Amino acid sequence: MSATFSKLCAFGLLASSMVFTSHTFAAKETSHDENIEVTQTQVTKEELAAIYVLSEVCPSLIKEDKKFDQGYARLLKDYLPGENNPATAIKTLSKQSSFKAALKEARQDAKKAGDKGNLGVCQDVSNYHS
């Protein structure tokens, strides 16, 4: 079982339990004891490839689902917070030669997972809230 497939399965479990997030909050002691948002997650090509493959796999499994589209958009925004249009950014990334190996592996992992495994992850994305 490859690392990307494991990450994809872990994503499904984590997304459904709402534990999954790309930001952490750190308390900073000041005179006002305010919370400061600190981005600490580094996203790998493999993670982005697995997310991109969901856009290829899920539409055929769950048909037209606005809930999936909204969850996928939130997921992309969490993973690509610096991008004005994360969907365009990941699509552009998917065409870059440096991303091809990660994308190929993610597609193979999705194929190994089968429709049932992928459907569960797609449903988790539909329910994803950042």
C-alpha angles and dihedrals in degrees: 000000000000127000093246093054089049090050091049092052091044089051091056093052094044096045092052092051092048091234092114114100139143096215134064127197122226126192114230119198109234133142087275099040092227128173116244120202112231122188108216106157122105112202119218128215088244092057092048090047091052090050092048091051089056087064088056098042106035102058092063092045100047100024117213104351119165089190090060091047091052094046091047091050090051091047091051092048090051092050096040103032094155094058122095090207110023094180091058091043094054091044090053090047091052089062096052118104092226089061098047098090094051090046092050091051092048091051091050090049092050090050091051091049091058129206095298095053093043093047090058091052091046090053090050089054089051088057096041116130121176 
